[in-house]
Amino acid sequence: MSQDKTAAKKHDRILILILLALALAMGIGYALAHRTPAVRAEVTIDGRVVQVLDLSKDQEVTIQGVRDGTNHLVISGGEIWCSQASCPDQVCVHQGKQSRDGDIIVCLPNLMIVQIIGEK
């Protein structure tokens, strides 16, 4: 019986090592694929593109979401972030500055998604 437990522990450790190696490889792959600097940000409200913002120009815009919700977006130094939002949870504000291809800012209560797009 104790041999079975020892073999199971050994197999568990091997499985854990394989999963960690796989996670590390996927993380490195993601980081390498998303090294492209951002060029623009597409703002969608409820699935419709409402604005395309050039990230090379410093600016501030207020986006009108659904149910009279608003999000204040700031672009500076090639980065974009949500500085203020009317939503109660403020998750979009806490997502911080985004500047890489594939990054997103999401505000679910206002149905706003900002997708960062890099050079092709």
C-alpha positions, 0 to 999 in steps of 0.5 A, a space after each residue: 500500500 505504501 508503495 502505491 502512495 509513493 508512486 502516486 506522489 511521484 506521478 503527481 510531482 511529474 504532472 505538476 512539473 509538466 503543467 508548470 513548464 506548459 504554463 511557462 511556455 505559454 506565458 513566454 509565447 504570449 509575451 513574445 507575440 504581444 511585444 508590438 507597441 500600440 498604434 491605436 485603440 478601438 472603443 466599442 460600446 455594446 459591440 459597435 465601434 464608436 471611436 478609434 483613438 490614435 495613441 501617438 496623440 495625447 488626448 482625453 475623451 469621455 465615452 458615453 456608455 449604455 444606461 447613461 454611463 461614462 468612461 473618461 479615457 486618457 492617452 499620454 505617451 503612447 499609453 491609454 487608461 480609464 481615469 474615471 468611470 460612472 460604474 460602481 465597481 471601478 474595475 476599468 479604472 484599476 486595470 491601469 495603463 495599457 500600451 501593447 497590442 492585444 491589451 484591453 480595457 473593459 467596463 462591463 456595466 457601461 458595455 465598453 471595451 477598448 482594444 489596443 491594436 499594434 502595427 501589422 
